[in-house]
Amino acid sequence: MSEEKKVAIKKIQATGLMRKLMADYFYELDKASKEGSPKVAWCTSVGPAELLLSLGFLVYYPENHGAMLGATRAANNYIPVANAIGYSPDICSYLTSDVGAFIKKETPLSLAYKGIEGVPKPDVLVYNTNQCRDVQEWFSWYSRELKVPAMGIYTYRNIGKIENYHLESIVSQMKDMIPPLEEISGQKFDIDKLRHFLSLSYECTQLWKKILETNTATPAPMSFFDATIHMGPAVVLRGNSQAVEYYKVLLKELEDRVANKEGAVEGERFRLYWEGMPIWGKLRALAEFFIGLKTAVIASTYCNSWIFEAFDPEDPFMSMARAYTEIFIVRDENFKEKYIEKMVLEYKLDGLLFHDAKTCPANSNNRYGMPERLEKKLNIPALTINGDLNDMRCYSEEQAKTNIEAFIEQLEAR
């Protein structure tokens, strides 16, 4: 039917290669978990992964597993299980869905990858509170449950200008981790190894930045919904050469699309910004809905969270401290507003979509008047969508679509 063609999502050819990389990554973790070597470290997504890699750990990211639970729409089977042991339905639904799935001994990994029966068993749990307090509570639960040591970096929050004392504190905390991590891994810390992995992470992050910036072209070659999937290697494989090679392939494909003026949305009329977390269980539905409206959602703070420009192999500890403190979620309202203003100009955006994620207040930036201030300052409209990253009980698809359609009508009237 012509209507079906109109809302078809354009396939990115590099997707097959990405799926193979992700499969290889999970199979390697599974093998290490079963054999006990190499050691496995669990790490928060914006934690000191490069330090762990330099000490010989394989690194697993529970937040990535949380996103998988959301994307496969399995999260609501597990959130009540965590609620039943005392975890509030108001806290991070990554945490509650992941803990609930662990209690039930179920994982989407076993459906996606033959032979994998569960998440890899950790030898150590390492977190950074730059995202929120919830990651500390999440890893502390596993530490108690699995009798595995947990250690964390405590980051300043709501920062405007980053001062040296912010960074020196984080450097000190990272260095304090080294002796216990050496004991767990059985390897001595080597600064040159850290430089090596940091160099790969920097190359990965620069390629990912170029990929996202292809969307400054008109029409935009990729949607926000595509980017949430293709950022997978930047999250779980940074510090590995596989991520670098993958992003070279993806960048070439998107640059070809730009050269051929091939947009992710046929007949692109409007260009929007997505502020906040994805609604994982509705990625495809929302992608198709916006295509039907000939509207391209092309930029976001979420996908940009894995651009770490401060990485410098010549000064690994200080540059890691800066990179993991510069991220959007850590900064104050003034910084965030200026950041979004810059994005609006660079990507030639017509409107702003704010996602108010019920269980993720740290990444919901609509709650203190920012949409209204930006509307006034930039003279473009903003819309807030109520929902959640994983808990679909917080999201009304009918209401969201009605509000988005009205928003597009507002853009048309302008």
ABEGO torsion letter per residue (X at the ends): XAAAAAABBBBBAAAAAAAAAAAAAAAAAAAAAAAGOBBBBBBBAABBAAAAAAAGBBBBBAAAAAAAAAAAGAAAAAAAAAAAAGBBAABBAAAAAAAAAAAAGBBAAAAABBGBABBBBBABBBBBAAABAAAAAAAAAAAAAAGBBBBBBBBBBGBBBBBAAAAAAAAAAAAAAAAAAAAAAGBBBBAAAAAAAAAAAAAAAAAAAAAAAAAABOBBABBAAAAAAAAAAAAAABGBAAAAAAAAAAAAAAAAAAAAGBBABBGBABBBBBBEBBBAAAAAAAAAAAAAAGBBBABBAAAAAABBAABBAABAAAAAAAAAAABAAABBAAAAAAAAAAAAAAAGBABBBBBBBAABAAABAAAAGAAAAAAAAAGBBBBBBBBBAABAAABBAAAAAAAAAAAAAAAAAX
